[in-house]
Amino acid sequence: MHLKPIAEQVVVLFGASSGIGRETALRFAAQGAKVVVAARGAAGLQSLVDEIRRAGGEATAISADTAVFDEVKAVADRAVEVYGGLDTWVHLAAVAVYATFDETTPEEFKRIIEVNLIGQAYGAMAALPHLKRAGGALIHVSSVEARRALPYHSAYAASKHGINGFVETLRLELQHAGLPISVTEILPASINTPFFDNARTKLGVKPKGLPPIYQPVIVADAILHAAQHEAREIIVGGAGKALLMTQRMSPELLDAALLRGGFNGQRTDEPKSADAPDNLFAPIRGHDQVEGSFSDQAFAHSYSNWLDTHPAMRQAIIGMAMGAAATTLVVRAARAHIRTRMDYQEPCGATSL
């Protein structure tokens, strides 16, 4: 499957006003892509477009709610109207409520599913008619919680599990139809974005991502890689890979670990009431930025993801490791052979009878 170089692409990013979406839009534009950015908050989008244009890039903004299909479709249609096509669709919009399941209201649960899951499906539905014409990439940003749920995240984890399900079905159907459309799921670990400042919380304190936390740039790296190279999925952050590996090996062991650290590990010491402003049903101002409140704790690099996005180097390292292992085995075998011969060699000065 041939995906265009980024400099030749028209890219839509849905959920771009802050966090991962904003960083990724800036990165696409810096590399020459024409970008269409969408979210609910017009002010955040306009500040992003202004930043891109000041740096010499091309960008268009359109306000839209991902839970309303006609608005999502309008974003796809606008990209084609302004730039003549659509090559990559990146869907990132997400909301959350930090609360136990029995403290989550039906309205809250429904809204999270509408935004995080149905919105992602709407994005694919809006993009596909355009991508079918010449191929391209669908990139759905979910979470490691698509595979393993955390405490306080019943609706959020359910929505992310749902993304994994519909993306797997969609990928197979497109392959069966012979359509040159790459479908990638990006599964980040905890990322330092305004997500935690914006989320509704019933914990009595501001929530945070389960440590370790990574900077948004490493997710942007994965998204840009998927826009140019066909990839089934990319787990972002070594901690996310370790979490999911433990889940595969022993869910009970991970249960025990999360019982010990999964609750307090998502709580800060900063008081925040359930009535504090949040973005569950409407955008809030003041958080239209890439990074969140945990920059002093966040890792700017993930070596495991660097290897994922540099397959030639990964193969070289694997080859060197295998070569070193083979050399070690040969040396050990030679030493063992020499010792065996010495054990049977007649001692010096001995007299044969």
C-alpha positions as CSV (number, residue, x, y, z in Angstrom):
1,M,0.0,0.0,0.0
2,H,1.4,3.4,-1.0
3,L,0.9,6.3,1.4
4,K,1.9,9.8,0.3
5,P,4.8,11.7,1.8
6,I,3.5,14.1,4.5
7,A,4.4,17.1,2.4
8,E,1.9,16.0,-0.2
9,Q,-1.0,15.2,2.1
10,V,-4.2,16.8,3.2
11,V,-4.8,15.8,6.8
12,V,-7.8,16.2,9.0
13,L,-7.3,16.1,12.8
14,F,-10.5,15.8,14.8
15,G,-10.0,16.9,18.4
16,A,-7.1,19.2,17.6
17,S,-7.5,22.3,19.8
18,S,-5.3,20.9,22.6
19,G,-3.0,18.1,23.7
20,I,-2.0,15.4,21.3
21,G,-4.2,16.7,18.5
22,R,-2.6,20.2,18.7
23,E,0.9,18.9,18.8
24,T,0.2,16.5,15.8
25,A,-1.4,19.3,13.7
26,L,1.7,21.5,14.3
27,R,4.0,18.6,13.3
28,F,2.0,17.8,10.1
29,A,2.0,21.5,9.1
30,A,5.7,21.9,9.8
31,Q,6.4,19.1,7.4
32,G,4.3,20.6,4.6
33,A,0.9,19.0,5.0
34,K,-2.3,21.0,4.5
35,V,-4.2,20.5,7.7
36,V,-7.9,20.8,8.6
37,V,-8.4,21.0,12.4
38,A,-11.7,20.3,14.1
39,A,-13.0,20.5,17.7
40,R,-15.8,22.1,19.5
41,G,-13.9,25.2,20.7
42,A,-13.6,27.8,18.0
43,A,-11.1,29.9,20.0
44,G,-8.7,27.1,20.5
45,L,-8.9,26.1,16.9
46,Q,-8.3,29.7,15.7
47,S,-5.2,30.0,17.9
48,L,-3.9,26.8,16.4
49,V,-4.5,28.0,12.8
50,D,-2.8,31.3,13.6
51,E,0.2,29.5,15.1
52,I,0.5,27.2,12.0
53,R,0.2,30.2,9.6
54,R,2.8,32.2,11.4
55,A,5.2,29.4,10.9
56,G,4.4,29.3,7.2
57,G,2.0,26.4,7.1
58,E,-1.5,25.9,5.6
59,A,-4.4,25.3,7.9
60,T,-8.2,25.6,8.0
61,A,-10.4,25.3,11.1
62,I,-14.0,24.2,11.5
63,S,-15.9,23.9,14.7
64,A,-17.7,20.6,15.1
65,D,-19.0,18.2,17.8
66,T,-17.8,14.7,17.1
67,A,-21.1,13.3,18.5
68,V,-23.1,14.9,15.7
69,F,-22.6,13.1,12.3
70,D,-23.6,16.0,10.1
71,E,-21.0,18.2,11.7
72,V,-18.3,15.5,11.4
73,K,-19.2,15.0,7.7
74,A,-19.0,18.8,7.2
75,V,-15.4,18.6,8.3
76,A,-14.5,16.0,5.7
77,D,-16.4,17.8,3.0
78,R,-14.6,21.1,3.9
79,A,-11.2,19.5,3.5
80,V,-12.1,18.4,0.0
81,E,-13.6,21.7,-0.8
82,V,-10.6,23.7,0.3
83,Y,-7.7,21.5,-0.6
84,G,-9.1,19.2,-3.3
85,G,-8.9,15.9,-1.4
86,L,-8.3,14.0,1.8
87,D,-5.3,11.7,2.5
88,T,-5.2,11.1,6.2
89,W,-8.0,11.3,8.9
90,V,-6.8,11.4,12.5
91,H,-9.5,11.1,15.2
92,L,-8.5,12.1,18.7
93,A,-11.6,13.7,20.4
94,A,-12.2,12.3,23.9
95,V,-13.8,13.1,27.2
96,A,-13.8,11.5,30.6
97,V,-15.4,11.4,34.0
98,Y,-13.2,10.3,37.0
99,A,-15.7,8.4,39.2
100,T,-16.6,4.9,40.3
101,F,-19.2,3.2,38.2
102,D,-21.9,3.6,40.8
103,E,-21.2,7.4,40.9
104,T,-21.4,7.8,37.2
105,T,-24.8,9.0,35.9
106,P,-26.6,7.5,32.9
107,E,-26.2,10.9,31.1
108,E,-22.4,10.9,31.8
109,F,-21.9,7.4,30.6
110,K,-23.9,8.0,27.5
111,R,-22.0,11.2,26.6
112,I,-18.6,9.5,27.0
113,I,-19.7,6.7,24.6
114,E,-21.1,9.2,22.2
115,V,-17.9,11.3,22.0
116,N,-15.2,8.6,22.4
117,L,-16.7,5.7,20.5
118,I,-19.6,6.9,18.3
119,G,-17.6,10.0,17.3
120,Q,-14.7,7.8,16.2
121,A,-17.1,5.8,14.1
122,Y,-18.6,8.9,12.6
123,G,-15.1,10.1,11.7
124,A,-14.4,6.9,9.7
125,M,-17.9,7.1,8.1
126,A,-17.3,10.7,7.0
127,A,-13.7,10.1,5.7
128,L,-14.2,6.8,3.9
129,P,-16.1,8.1,0.8
130,H,-13.1,10.4,0.1
131,L,-10.4,8.0,1.0
132,K,-11.9,5.3,-1.3
133,R,-11.1,7.5,-4.3
134,A,-7.3,7.3,-4.1
135,G,-6.5,5.6,-0.8
136,G,-5.0,6.9,2.4
137,A,-4.9,6.4,6.1
138,L,-7.4,6.2,8.9
139,I,-5.8,6.7,12.3
140,H,-7.8,6.2,15.4
141,V,-6.3,7.2,18.7
142,S,-7.7,5.1,21.5
143,S,-5.8,4.1,24.6
144,V,-4.1,1.2,26.3
145,E,-7.5,1.0,28.0
146,A,-8.8,-0.5,24.8
147,R,-7.2,-3.6,26.2
148,R,-7.1,-3.1,29.9
149,A,-9.5,-1.0,32.0
150,L,-8.4,1.1,34.9
151,P,-10.3,2.1,38.1
152,Y,-12.6,5.2,37.8
153,H,-12.9,4.7,34.0
154,S,-15.9,2.4,33.4
155,A,-17.4,4.5,30.6
156,Y,-14.0,5.7,29.2
157,A,-12.6,2.1,29.1
158,A,-15.8,0.8,27.5
159,S,-15.6,3.4,24.8
160,K,-11.9,2.6,24.1
161,H,-12.7,-1.2,24.0
162,G,-15.4,-0.3,21.5
163,I,-12.9,1.5,19.2
164,N,-10.7,-1.5,19.1
165,G,-13.7,-3.7,18.0
166,F,-15.0,-1.5,15.2
167,V,-11.5,-0.7,13.9
168,E,-10.6,-4.5,13.6
169,T,-13.8,-5.1,11.7
170,L,-13.3,-2.1,9.4
171,R,-9.7,-3.1,8.6
172,L,-10.8,-6.6,7.6
173,E,-13.6,-5.3,5.4
174,L,-11.4,-2.8,3.6
175,Q,-8.8,-5.5,3.0
176,H,-11.5,-7.8,1.7
177,A,-12.7,-5.1,-0.7
178,G,-9.2,-4.5,-1.9
179,L,-9.2,-0.9,-1.0
180,P,-5.8,0.8,-0.4
181,I,-6.7,2.3,3.0
182,S,-4.5,1.8,6.0
183,V,-6.3,1.5,9.3
184,T,-4.2,2.1,12.4
185,E,-5.1,2.2,16.1
186,I,-2.8,4.2,18.3
187,L,-2.9,3.1,22.0
188,P,-1.2,5.7,24.2
189,A,-0.2,5.2,27.9
190,S,-0.7,8.2,30.2
191,I,0.1,11.4,28.3
192,N,0.7,14.9,29.7
193,T,-2.2,16.8,28.1
194,P,-4.9,19.2,29.4
195,F,-7.2,16.1,29.4
196,F,-6.8,15.8,33.2
197,D,-7.5,19.5,33.7
198,N,-10.6,19.3,31.6
199,A,-12.1,16.1,32.9
200,R,-15.0,15.9,35.2
201,T,-14.0,14.4,38.6
202,K,-15.9,13.0,41.6
203,L,-12.7,12.1,43.4
204,G,-12.6,15.4,45.3
205,V,-9.2,16.1,43.7
206,K,-7.8,16.8,40.3
207,P,-7.0,13.5,38.5
208,K,-3.8,12.5,36.8
209,G,-2.6,9.8,34.5
210,L,-1.3,6.6,36.0
211,P,2.5,7.0,36.1
212,P,4.8,7.0,34.3
213,I,3.5,9.9,32.1
214,Y,4.8,10.8,28.7
215,Q,4.8,14.0,26.7
216,P,2.4,14.4,23.7
217,V,5.3,14.5,21.2
218,I,5.8,10.8,21.3
219,V,2.2,10.2,20.3
220,A,2.5,12.7,17.5
221,D,5.6,10.8,16.3
222,A,3.5,7.6,16.2
223,I,0.7,9.3,14.3
224,L,3.0,10.8,11.7
225,H,4.6,7.4,11.2
226,A,1.2,5.8,10.6
227,A,0.3,8.5,8.1
228,Q,3.3,7.4,5.9
229,H,3.7,3.7,6.8
230,E,1.0,1.0,7.0
231,A,0.7,-0.1,10.7
232,R,-1.9,-2.2,12.4
233,E,-1.4,-0.6,15.8
234,I,1.2,1.3,17.8
235,I,1.3,1.2,21.6
236,V,2.8,4.4,22.7
237,G,5.0,4.4,25.8
238,G,7.1,1.5,27.2
239,A,4.9,1.5,30.3
240,G,1.8,0.9,28.1
241,K,3.6,-2.1,26.5
242,A,4.5,-3.5,29.9
243,L,0.9,-3.0,31.1
244,L,-0.6,-4.9,28.2
245,M,2.1,-7.6,28.3
246,T,1.2,-8.2,32.0
247,Q,-2.5,-8.3,31.0
248,R,-1.8,-11.0,28.5
249,M,0.3,-13.1,30.9
250,S,-1.8,-12.8,34.0
251,P,-4.8,-10.5,34.3
252,E,-5.0,-11.5,38.0
253,L,-1.5,-10.3,38.6
254,L,-2.4,-6.9,37.0
255,D,-5.6,-6.8,39.1
256,A,-3.4,-7.1,42.3
257,A,-1.0,-4.4,41.1
258,L,-3.9,-2.0,40.3
259,L,-5.6,-2.7,43.6
260,R,-2.4,-1.5,45.3
261,G,-1.5,1.5,43.0
262,G,-4.3,2.0,40.5
263,F,-6.5,4.1,42.7
264,N,-4.2,6.5,44.5
265,G,-1.9,6.6,41.5
266,Q,-4.6,8.6,39.6
267,R,-5.2,11.2,42.3
268,T,-3.3,14.4,42.9
269,D,-3.3,16.4,46.1
270,E,-5.0,19.4,44.4
271,P,-8.7,19.8,45.6
272,K,-11.3,19.9,42.8
273,S,-15.0,19.6,43.2
274,A,-17.5,17.8,41.1
275,D,-19.0,21.3,40.2
276,A,-15.7,22.6,38.8
277,P,-15.8,23.5,35.0
278,D,-15.3,20.5,32.7
279,N,-15.5,19.8,29.0
280,L,-17.9,16.8,29.1
281,F,-20.8,18.6,27.4
282,A,-19.2,21.8,26.2
283,P,-15.7,23.1,25.6
284,I,-14.0,25.3,28.3
285,R,-11.5,28.0,27.7
286,G,-8.0,28.3,29.1
287,H,-6.6,24.9,28.1
288,D,-5.9,25.3,24.4
289,Q,-2.3,24.1,24.7
290,V,-0.2,21.0,24.0
291,E,1.0,20.1,27.5
292,G,-1.0,19.7,30.7
293,S,0.0,20.1,34.3
294,F,2.5,17.4,34.7
295,S,5.4,18.5,32.5
296,D,7.9,18.2,35.4
297,Q,7.0,14.5,35.6
298,A,6.6,13.6,32.0
299,F,9.1,11.7,29.7
300,A,9.8,13.3,26.4
301,H,11.2,10.1,24.8
302,S,10.2,6.5,24.6
303,Y,12.9,4.2,23.2
304,S,10.5,1.4,22.6
305,N,8.4,3.7,20.3
306,W,11.5,5.0,18.6
307,L,12.3,1.4,17.6
308,D,8.7,0.9,16.5
309,T,8.9,3.8,14.1
310,H,12.5,2.9,12.9
311,P,12.0,-0.7,11.7
312,A,15.4,-0.9,9.9
313,M,17.2,0.1,13.1
314,R,15.1,-2.4,15.1
315,Q,16.0,-5.2,12.7
316,A,19.7,-4.2,12.9
317,I,19.6,-4.3,16.7
318,I,17.8,-7.6,16.7
319,G,20.4,-8.9,14.1
320,M,23.3,-7.7,16.3
321,A,21.7,-9.2,19.4
322,M,21.2,-12.6,17.6
323,G,24.8,-12.4,16.2
324,A,26.2,-11.7,19.7
325,A,24.1,-14.6,21.1
326,A,25.3,-16.9,18.4
327,T,28.9,-15.9,19.0
328,T,28.5,-16.5,22.7
329,L,27.1,-20.0,22.1
330,V,30.0,-20.8,19.7
331,V,32.6,-19.6,22.2
332,R,31.0,-21.6,25.0
333,A,30.8,-24.7,22.8
334,A,34.5,-24.3,21.9
335,R,35.5,-23.9,25.5
336,A,33.5,-26.9,26.5
337,H,35.2,-29.0,23.7
338,I,38.6,-27.9,24.8
339,R,37.9,-28.7,28.4
340,T,36.6,-32.2,27.4
341,R,39.8,-32.9,25.4
342,M,42.0,-31.7,28.3
343,D,40.1,-34.0,30.7
344,Y,41.0,-37.0,28.6
345,Q,44.6,-35.9,27.8
346,E,47.3,-37.9,29.5
347,P,49.0,-35.9,32.3
348,C,52.4,-34.5,31.4
349,G,55.2,-36.9,32.6
350,A,53.0,-39.9,33.1
351,T,54.5,-43.3,32.0
352,S,52.4,-45.6,29.8
353,L,52.3,-49.2,30.8
